[in-house]
Amino acid sequence: MALNYDKAIIANAPPELLESFCGVGNPFSIAKLSPGDQVLDIGCGAGFDMIVASEQVGKKGKVCGIDLTEDMINRARKNMALAAITNFEIHHVDTEEIPYPEQTFDVVTSNGVINLSPQKEHLFKEIFRVLKPGGRLQFVDIVLKKELPASLAASPDAWSQ
Ligand SMILES: C[S@@+](CC[C@H](N)C(=O)[O-])C[C@H]1O[C@@H](n2cnc3c(N)ncnc32)[C@H](O)[C@@H]1O
């Protein structure tokens, strides 16, 4: 894993955090966050991108993560504690509703998650609901360039790989 992430962050990250990373790119290569930004990471997994974001927004900023999986949330909380980060919160979600009021965030990020959503249009509506005016969405993901064979498209195993 490198993906143009800051080498110092990778060097200082606990090995179990790097092993749990399952992003598909680097959402911060699109633009750096600004000090003081309020940031939401959709599908925060074990928290690597939250740690990167926290470093960029500094103590006046805040990083919020949401994830569908309790196990990933527990890992993310543990990793944030190991990294001595305090300007964060993480919430478990069990739907694609984002549990924040409208116009809360300067930036929404996501890494390899939106492709997993069965309700992409709804998820994008939710993202733009919680973004402040002039805020931005910066995400990396995988896209299909051609239709999948029906057997693959209907396979939960293939969907999760
Ligand atoms: C491919 S992993 C990426 C994790 C993390 N972004 C990273 O870079 O390591 C997908 C994560 O998104 C979560 N997830 C999938 N769909 C989601 C949704 N609609 N809302 C929140 N989390 C979701 C999964 O539980 C999993 O932790």
The ligand as an SDF file (V2000), in Angstrom:
LIG
                    3D

 27 29  0  0  0  0  0  0  0  0999 V2000
  -13.9330   -1.5700    0.8570 C   0  0  0  0  0  0  0  0  0  0  0  0
  -14.0840   -1.2880    2.6090 S   0  0  0  0  0  0  0  0  0  0  0  0
  -13.3030    0.2960    2.7120 C   0  0  0  0  0  0  0  0  0  0  0  0
  -13.0070    0.6720    4.1280 C   0  0  0  0  0  0  0  0  0  0  0  0
  -12.2040    1.9360    4.3230 C   0  0  0  0  0  0  0  0  0  0  0  0
  -12.7890    3.0670    3.6040 N   0  0  0  0  0  0  0  0  0  0  0  0
  -10.7650    1.7510    3.9110 C   0  0  0  0  0  0  0  0  0  0  0  0
  -10.3300    2.4960    3.0300 O   0  0  0  0  0  0  0  0  0  0  0  0
  -10.1040    0.8610    4.4540 O   0  0  0  0  0  0  0  0  0  0  0  0
  -15.8100   -0.9530    2.7110 C   0  0  0  0  0  0  0  0  0  0  0  0
  -16.3240   -0.4880    4.0750 C   0  0  0  0  0  0  0  0  0  0  0  0
  -17.5280    0.2280    3.8630 O   0  0  0  0  0  0  0  0  0  0  0  0
  -18.5260   -0.2200    4.7680 C   0  0  0  0  0  0  0  0  0  0  0  0
  -19.8000    0.0840    4.0760 N   0  0  0  0  0  0  0  0  0  0  0  0
  -20.2980   -0.5010    2.9710 C   0  0  0  0  0  0  0  0  0  0  0  0
  -21.4410    0.1270    2.5850 N   0  0  0  0  0  0  0  0  0  0  0  0
  -21.6410    1.1470    3.4600 C   0  0  0  0  0  0  0  0  0  0  0  0
  -22.6380    2.1630    3.6110 C   0  0  0  0  0  0  0  0  0  0  0  0
  -23.6770    2.2780    2.7750 N   0  0  0  0  0  0  0  0  0  0  0  0
  -22.5310    3.0480    4.6320 N   0  0  0  0  0  0  0  0  0  0  0  0
  -21.5040    2.9620    5.4970 C   0  0  0  0  0  0  0  0  0  0  0  0
  -20.5160    2.0040    5.4190 N   0  0  0  0  0  0  0  0  0  0  0  0
  -20.5910    1.1170    4.4200 C   0  0  0  0  0  0  0  0  0  0  0  0
  -18.1780   -1.6710    5.0470 C   0  0  0  0  0  0  0  0  0  0  0  0
  -18.6920   -2.1130    6.2860 O   0  0  0  0  0  0  0  0  0  0  0  0
  -16.6370   -1.6300    5.0350 C   0  0  0  0  0  0  0  0  0  0  0  0
  -16.0920   -1.3310    6.3060 O   0  0  0  0  0  0  0  0  0  0  0  0
  1  2  1  0
  2  3  1  0
  2 10  1  0
  3  4  1  0
  4  5  1  0
  5  6  1  0
  5  7  1  0
  7  8  2  0
  7  9  1  0
 10 11  1  0
 11 12  1  0
 11 26  1  0
 12 13  1  0
 13 14  1  0
 13 24  1  0
 14 15  1  0
 14 23  1  0
 15 16  2  0
 16 17  1  0
 17 18  1  0
 17 23  2  0
 18 19  1  0
 18 20  2  0
 20 21  1  0
 21 22  2  0
 22 23  1  0
 24 25  1  0
 24 26  1  0
 26 27  1  0
M  CHG  2   2   1   9  -1
M  END
$$$$
